[in-house]
Amino acid sequence: MDEEFWYCLKHHTVEPREGCKNADRLGPYATADEAAHALEKVAQRNEEWDNDPKWNEPKKGES
């Protein structure tokens, strides 16, 4: 990637490489637009994983 972008969880903004520490941001992303939608992507993935039967075994007493 020539240019990379991150989504800062602290400031809720898109940042270039020179930004907040990596622990406070998501990325890198290839475009600023992808970084701007980082939280939407996280929510989508969480929803998929929450409903993935490979990761959610039935609890005792459930079928």
URPEPE-V543476 format. One record per backbone hydrogen bond with DSSP energy under -1.0 kcal/mol. NH is the residue of the N-H (numbers start at 1). CO is the residue of the C=O. If there is no record, write none. Layout:
((NH:CO) (NH:CO))
//
This chain:
((5:29) (6:15) (7:26) (8:13) (9:24) (12:8) (15:6) (19:17) (24:21) (25:22) (26:7) (29:5) (35:31) (36:32) (37:33) (38:35) (41:37) (42:38) (43:39) (44:40) (45:41) (46:42) (47:43) (48:44) (49:45) (50:46) (51:47) (52:49) (55:52) (62:59))
//
